[in-house]
């Protein structure tokens, strides 16, 4: 088999990887206003949203380069239909009634599609032609057509960014692994309200020889891309 023409080697843990860019997609998970902005749902729960903001600049740098290189870019948003018919009862009834899914929040109804808080932050806003996956759960493959999109494009490797590391990022990586995709989680492009959860989430991905995937950084990826002519 001939080596891919558009291949790069990315420094990663537990081992460096050779990646065919023609079969690679950037997946940016849940960089939504309600999670990242002051006054949003995340802040209303008592979280320090600045911890998530730390991932925005690295993610932006990767997104800009991915667009320049013509990589497939896919964005996801967690949220439910306005009538909540796709929201399980036990999920809706969890926690303080004033902060439940569908309740009025600082940026509209909480985790409801079409509300201001559900949308992606301006710094990472999708361009025309970039698919946006609206997912009703934590994982980006659950009840979505993400797998179909990737297979239609012959994608094998996912560069994964987003929030939060231990919840929607980790769940998506595990789902992708079970479906045969190779995942490279860009550590500084992900974040958690709890730094210890961020560290644990990354450790679980790369443990045991990369049981769920690999972990790299935005700079390692950018350096690798810089070595290959555009």
Secondary structure by P-SEA (a helix, b strand, c coil): cccccbbbbbbcccbbbbbccccbbbbbccccccccccccccccccccccccccaaaaaaaaaaaaaaaccbbbbbbbbbcccccccccccccccccccccccccccccccccccccccccccccccccbbbbbccccccccccaaaaaaaaaccccccccccccccaaaaaaaaaaaabbbbbbcccccccccaaaaaaaaaaaaccccccbbbbcaaaaaaaaaaccc
